[in-house]
Amino acid sequence: MLRHSTSAYEKSSVPSFISYSSSLSGKLMDELDRKILSILVKNARTPFTEIAEQLGVSEATIRKRVDKLVSSGVIRKFTVELGDNAMRAIVMVKVRPGYNIPKVAKEIASIEEVVRAYEVTGEYDIVAEIASADTTSLNKTIERIRSNEGVGGTLSMIVLAIW
């Protein structure tokens, strides 16, 4: 669980969204954990040897810290961020009455090209963010969302630009 921290870390070079206290088996993340996260957020493929060199610690230390961050849930997955040329869409989803919204959201989130699914308030129940290589695969992903028995309707919007 993330809690806002007013520590000196917020003034460091670590991005502000990482400058939060996180519980790691009852302990708070320290500055080394934050620096490791900062490097991995910029490039999840950075070799541990390179991270160790940048931070002045051993590769084994980095490996243990990353393993701890993964096992504690601070790092859930290492992902690829698609460039601006990828086809992106936002799909707003209405869940049919009687269906469990979090369950439908998790099912939608498990679809390969769905980057993230959000449970939201308002006219729609779920907003899915999709990234695809082309319009054909984008359409297939939207159809997979629509085929979920808990989905009562969708509204899709193609993303034209990212700012």
VONULUM-354503 format. One line per field, with one value per residue (C-alpha): residue number from 1; residue in one letter; x, z, y. Coordinates in nm, 4 decimals, decimal comma, padded with zeros to 6 digits, m for minus. Layout:
N
i = (NUM|...)
aa = (A|...)
xx = (X|...)
zz = (Z|...)
yy = (Y|...)
***
This chain:
163
i = (1|2|3|4|5|6|7|8|9|10|11|12|13|14|15|16|17|18|19|20|21|22|23|24|25|26|27|28|29|30|31|32|33|34|35|36|37|38|39|40|41|42|43|44|45|46|47|48|49|50|51|52|53|54|55|56|57|58|59|60|61|62|63|64|65|66|67|68|69|70|71|72|73|74|75|76|77|78|79|80|81|82|83|84|85|86|87|88|89|90|91|92|93|94|95|96|97|98|99|100|101|102|103|104|105|106|107|108|109|110|111|112|113|114|115|116|117|118|119|120|121|122|123|124|125|126|127|128|129|130|131|132|133|134|135|136|137|138|139|140|141|142|143|144|145|146|147|148|149|150|151|152|153|154|155|156|157|158|159|160|161|162|163)
aa = (M|L|R|H|S|T|S|A|Y|E|K|S|S|V|P|S|F|I|S|Y|S|S|S|L|S|G|K|L|M|D|E|L|D|R|K|I|L|S|I|L|V|K|N|A|R|T|P|F|T|E|I|A|E|Q|L|G|V|S|E|A|T|I|R|K|R|V|D|K|L|V|S|S|G|V|I|R|K|F|T|V|E|L|G|D|N|A|M|R|A|I|V|M|V|K|V|R|P|G|Y|N|I|P|K|V|A|K|E|I|A|S|I|E|E|V|V|R|A|Y|E|V|T|G|E|Y|D|I|V|A|E|I|A|S|A|D|T|T|S|L|N|K|T|I|E|R|I|R|S|N|E|G|V|G|G|T|L|S|M|I|V|L|A|I|W)
xx = (00,0000|00,1390|00,1259|00,2451|00,5716|00,6989|01,0555|01,3613|01,3335|01,0848|01,3664|01,5979|01,6445|01,4022|01,0721|00,8016|00,5695|00,8383|00,8927|00,6290|00,6654|00,5900|00,5720|00,8252|00,7568|00,7024|00,9939|00,9888|01,1685|01,5020|01,6899|01,8636|01,5266|01,3991|01,7063|01,6761|01,3084|01,3938|01,6401|01,4033|01,1106|01,3200|01,4388|01,3234|01,5895|01,8823|02,1286|02,1819|02,5562|02,4909|02,2561|02,5136|02,7856|02,5675|02,4752|02,8117|02,6959|02,7399|02,5301|02,4230|02,2842|02,0824|01,9548|01,8449|01,6783|01,4893|01,3802|01,2541|01,0691|00,9038|00,8128|00,6671|00,4516|00,6183|00,7186|00,4351|00,5750|00,8378|00,6724|00,7476|00,6254|00,5068|00,6205|00,3980|00,3398|00,1407|m00,2358|m00,3975|m00,7584|m00,9656|m01,2662|m01,5333|m01,7313|m02,0769|m02,1146|m02,4501|m02,6615|m02,5922|m02,2332|m01,9382|m01,7550|m01,4116|m01,4344|m01,5178|m01,2406|m00,9849|m01,0974|m01,0593|m00,7188|m00,5977|m00,6459|m00,3017|m00,3227|m00,5048|m00,2444|m00,4611|m00,8237|m00,9703|m01,2899|m01,4472|m01,7525|m02,0075|m02,2069|m01,9458|m01,8033|m01,4641|m01,2175|m00,9684|m00,6510|m00,5414|m00,2177|m00,1890|00,0421|m00,2298|m00,6022|m00,6756|m00,5354|m00,6927|m01,0340|m00,9826|m00,9028|m01,2146|m01,4209|m01,2728|m01,3827|m01,7322|m01,7575|m01,7266|m02,0685|m02,0588|m02,0141|m02,3383|m02,1949|m01,8807|m01,7720|m01,4362|m01,2120|m00,8929|m00,6086|m00,4725|m00,1914|m00,0258|00,0880)
zz = (00,0000|m00,0921|00,1578|00,0948|00,2644|00,3460|00,3728|00,2141|m00,0614|m00,2378|m00,3008|m00,4444|m00,8088|m00,7709|m00,9553|m00,7207|m00,7855|m00,6422|m00,3434|m00,1380|00,1559|00,0747|00,3111|00,2362|00,4852|00,7589|00,6584|00,4592|00,1286|00,1675|m00,0635|m00,2450|m00,3236|m00,4567|m00,6745|m00,8151|m00,8945|m01,0576|m01,2925|m01,3720|m01,4395|m01,7043|m01,8565|m01,7125|m01,9201|m01,7482|m01,6542|m01,2818|m01,3357|m01,4783|m01,1924|m00,9405|m01,1042|m01,1080|m00,7417|m00,6130|m00,4798|m00,5857|m00,8484|m00,5807|m00,3725|m00,6696|m00,7472|m00,3838|m00,3674|m00,6946|m00,5809|m00,2560|m00,4488|m00,6671|m00,3839|m00,1741|m00,4642|m00,5123|m00,8612|m01,0162|m01,3648|m01,6059|m01,9139|m02,2554|m02,3240|m02,6804|m02,8861|m03,0221|m03,3428|m03,1648|m03,2137|m02,8874|m02,7794|m02,4734|m02,4319|m02,1827|m02,0635|m01,9079|m01,6958|m01,7074|m01,3922|m01,1601|m01,2770|m01,0474|m01,1765|m01,0279|m01,1739|m01,5214|m01,4894|m01,4011|m01,6973|m01,9288|m01,7768|m01,8528|m02,2285|m02,3870|m02,5494|m02,2593|m02,0902|m01,7904|m01,6802|m01,4368|m01,2340|m01,2517|m01,1420|m01,3779|m01,6697|m01,7466|m01,4976|m01,6496|m01,8702|m02,0587|m02,2127|m02,5196|m02,7201|m03,0438|m03,3403|m03,5952|m03,6434|m03,7083|m03,3736|m03,2010|m03,3379|m03,2260|m02,8743|m02,8634|m02,9853|m02,7083|m02,4538|m02,6047|m02,5999|m02,2204|m02,0918|m01,8214|m02,0731|m02,1551|m02,3869|m02,4902|m02,6237|m02,8035|m02,8791|m03,0875|m02,9341|m03,1845|m02,9774|m02,6387|m02,4527)
yy = (00,0000|00,3417|00,6258|00,9793|01,0612|01,4073|01,2870|01,4412|01,1798|01,4047|01,6504|01,3867|01,2930|01,0032|01,0681|01,1938|00,8990|00,6709|00,9009|00,7263|00,4951|00,1350|m00,1545|m00,4251|m00,7037|m00,4470|m00,2229|00,0983|00,1284|00,2990|00,5348|00,2454|00,0826|00,4156|00,4664|00,1140|00,1771|00,5078|00,3379|00,0499|00,2850|00,4615|00,1322|m00,2004|m00,3776|m00,2052|m00,4823|m00,5336|m00,4856|m00,1387|m00,0467|m00,1704|00,0380|00,3508|00,3112|00,1907|m00,1455|m00,5073|m00,6815|m00,9314|m00,6438|m00,5173|m00,8668|m00,9210|m00,5790|m00,6309|m00,9784|m00,8205|m00,5474|m00,8129|m01,0518|m00,7684|m00,6493|m00,3106|m00,4286|m00,6279|m00,6750|m00,5546|m00,4104|m00,2724|00,0789|00,1155|00,4105|00,6828|00,4821|00,2111|00,2095|00,3078|00,3203|00,3904|00,1607|00,2551|m00,0453|m00,0777|m00,3896|m00,5688|m00,5495|m00,8405|m00,8921|m00,8284|m00,5188|m00,6035|m00,9559|m00,8212|m00,5595|m00,8296|m01,0406|m00,7408|m00,6547|m01,0082|m00,9581|m00,9351|m00,5919|m00,4273|m00,2104|m00,1323|m00,1513|00,1001|00,0712|00,4170|00,6116|00,7582|00,6253|00,3579|00,1088|00,0270|00,2125|m00,0056|00,1307|m00,0680|m00,0626|m00,2617|m00,2890|m00,2113|m00,1516|m00,5197|m00,6333|m00,3325|m00,4321|m00,7945|m00,6749|m00,4576|m00,7547|m00,9715|m00,7115|m00,7012|m01,0813|m01,0912|m01,1988|m00,9312|m00,6500|m00,4717|m00,2082|m00,0242|00,3119|00,3094|00,6044|00,5923|00,7926|01,0459|01,1959|01,1552|01,4652)
***
